[in-house]
Amino acid sequence: MSCLLAGGLALAVSHGFTLGWTHSVERAGWRESWRVEGAELVLVEAAVKGSGAGMEPGEGAVLRDGWWVWPGGLRVPSLALGASGATGAGWRLCTDAGCRELGAASAEPVILAPCP
């Protein structure tokens, strides 16, 4: 079992977590699957529903059920999720325990990071 800090909340994650959001310009869906490995977050897979300004599918992308899907590989110590309040919704964070919305209103970025 791993632990993820999400804007001050500590969340248990055994199988990783997913992030989903609507692109602010193209209004198309984007989702990413992540896992916690020690002091890093590892991108497992990303997918985008369509393409357009700032949302080009990644290398090796394949079209699956209307989504361009590609493997991850990125390793980062944390993620900063912008909270502009201008997209009509926030970030959808899903773990084994369910889903919650983060950053729906204009505020400081929500930081995701492994628990210390």
C-alpha positions in Angstrom: 0.0 0.0 0.0 1.3 3.4 -1.0 0.3 6.9 0.2 -0.5 9.9 -1.9 -0.8 13.5 -0.7 -3.4 15.4 -2.6 -3.7 19.0 -1.6 -3.3 18.2 2.1 -5.2 14.9 2.1 -3.4 11.7 2.6 -4.9 8.9 0.4 -4.1 5.2 0.5 -3.4 3.8 -3.0 -2.7 0.2 -3.6 -3.2 0.0 -7.4 -2.2 3.6 -8.3 -4.5 6.4 -9.2 -6.0 8.1 -12.2 -6.4 11.7 -13.1 -9.0 12.9 -15.6 -9.9 16.4 -16.8 -11.4 18.4 -19.6 -8.9 20.3 -21.8 -9.5 24.0 -21.2 -9.3 25.0 -24.9 -10.5 22.0 -26.9 -13.0 20.8 -24.3 -12.0 17.2 -24.8 -11.3 14.6 -22.2 -7.8 13.7 -21.0 -6.9 10.9 -18.5 -3.7 9.6 -17.0 -2.9 6.5 -14.9 -0.2 6.9 -12.3 1.4 4.8 -9.6 3.4 5.8 -6.5 7.0 4.3 -6.4 8.9 5.3 -3.4 9.4 9.1 -3.6 8.2 9.4 -7.2 5.0 9.4 -9.2 5.3 7.2 -12.4 3.0 7.8 -15.4 1.7 4.4 -16.5 -0.5 5.5 -19.4 -2.1 8.6 -20.9 -5.1 9.0 -23.2 -6.8 11.9 -24.9 -10.2 12.0 -26.6 -9.3 13.7 -29.9 -6.5 16.0 -30.7 -6.0 19.7 -31.0 -4.3 22.7 -29.4 -1.8 21.4 -26.8 -3.2 17.9 -26.7 -1.3 15.9 -29.3 -1.2 12.2 -28.6 2.1 10.9 -27.3 4.6 8.7 -29.1 3.3 5.2 -29.9 -0.4 6.3 -29.5 -3.1 4.0 -30.7 -6.7 4.7 -31.2 -8.8 2.7 -28.8 -12.6 3.2 -28.3 -12.3 6.8 -29.5 -9.3 7.6 -27.2 -5.7 8.1 -28.3 -3.8 6.0 -25.8 0.0 5.7 -25.3 2.4 4.4 -22.7 3.8 6.6 -20.0 7.3 6.3 -18.5 7.6 9.8 -17.0 8.9 9.9 -13.4 8.4 13.0 -11.3 8.6 13.9 -7.6 5.3 15.7 -7.6 2.5 17.1 -9.9 1.1 20.6 -9.7 -2.5 20.7 -10.8 -3.6 24.2 -11.9 -6.9 25.5 -10.5 -8.0 28.3 -12.8 -11.8 27.9 -12.3 -12.2 28.6 -16.0 -12.7 25.1 -17.3 -16.1 24.3 -15.8 -14.7 21.5 -13.7 -11.6 20.5 -11.8 -9.4 17.5 -11.9 -11.0 14.1 -11.2 -8.7 12.0 -8.9 -9.7 8.4 -8.5 -8.1 5.9 -6.1 -9.2 2.5 -4.8 -11.5 4.3 -2.3 -13.4 6.3 -5.0 -13.2 9.6 -6.9 -13.0 13.2 -5.8 -12.8 16.5 -7.6 -9.8 18.8 -7.0 -9.2 22.4 -8.1 -12.7 23.2 -9.5 -12.5 26.8 -8.2 -9.8 29.3 -8.9 -7.1 28.8 -6.3 -3.4 27.9 -5.8 -2.4 24.7 -7.6 -3.2 21.4 -6.0 0.1 19.4 -5.4 0.1 15.6 -5.7 3.1 13.9 -4.2 4.0 10.6 -2.4 3.7 10.8 1.4 7.0 11.4 3.1 
